[in-house]
Amino acid sequence: MRCRLTLLMLIFLNFCLISTSSAQKEEKYSIKTIVIDAGHGGKDDGASGKKVKEKEIVLAIALKLGTYIEENLPDVKVIYTRTKDVFVPLDERADIANKNKADLFISIHCNGNKNPNAYGTETYAMGLHKTDGNFEVAKMENSAILFEEDYSTKYEGFDPNSAESYIIFSFLQNTFIEQSLNYASFVETEFATRALRKSRGVKQAGFLVLWKTTMPSVLVEVGFLTNPQEERYLISSEGQEYIASAIYRAFKNYKSTIEEKSMFVTKLNTDLKYETIVSSYDSVNTTNYSESDIFFKVQIASSTNSIPSDSEFFKGFENIEEYKFDQYYKYTVGSTSSFEKIVDYKKIVEEKFPDAFIIAVDQNKNLIPINEAINKINK
Ligand SMILES: [Zn+2]
């Protein structure tokens, strides 16, 4: 017993040291890397207009966007998934962003529709489509995988044209959905107010190219190539410059918003009591995990700095836990092996944190996909 107590004290002390040093070293979060993805390319033309192919227009806009960022925001590193007319598989595009630890991923596309009158811009974040129109766009963009020979194994049997395949996106646990939607709305606002395009709004659908990215990510449909008037606009260098500069300004606004928020959290951190953090870690370690191997929790926030568990922020919630993941601290509340119970709990949590979402972890606190967790529990 005494030995255990000493061990606990040592762990306690250790956490104190880690917390102190990491808090002192913590730098203000800033957006350093952006990945710009020109859709399609090579054997994959994408949508077609009367005169041009999607792959040509989106590459021109992507390169213009990258140039604006390099010229005006020299502290941001720009990485392209392609700078030429080459075919790049969808999963490789996400890999490029993940490997480079990008802070934002922007995939640029042109829309197409059977109705030649359809026109305007749409910006998508990952999610399950709510309308047939959004589903059609996802199907069209995802069918790019049909150009990949091994698509069936690579995308776990995903069939871009089968509605059933899209069910996986309803269990999505994208930590960055809030930031993705935030950036998407900056883009659509710029399109409508400065580029004077018709904004069809911010939307969600299951895009494979965004699926495995580990940062905020959006897919921008810059206009319809199937609408002759819009095609002419998108072919013109003036049109391309308007579109690229709108996406650029949206990025600049998003960047300063995110960095200001991070400053606020840094400020909060100066009042931090290290003992409090330690006790919250301690409670994590001693939680009784005997019921089952899988726990559902509701994630309410992620922050670049640690937030003390006695902060006003957490008031009224149970089982507050902190996880460190990359440069982020993630906070969850609630903990149960029943999916039904956590769904009910999430409804309560949503009153204070509308963007809260459910996560599943195993007893070693490893994140596991929700659908996998449900399957395991049902067995
Ligand atoms: Zn496309």
Boltz pocket constraint, residues with backbone or C-beta under 6 A from the ligand:
constraints:
  - pocket:
      binder: B
      contacts: [[A, 39], [A, 40], [A, 46], [A, 47], [A, 54], [A, 108], [A, 109], [A, 110], [A, 141]]
      max_distance: 6.0
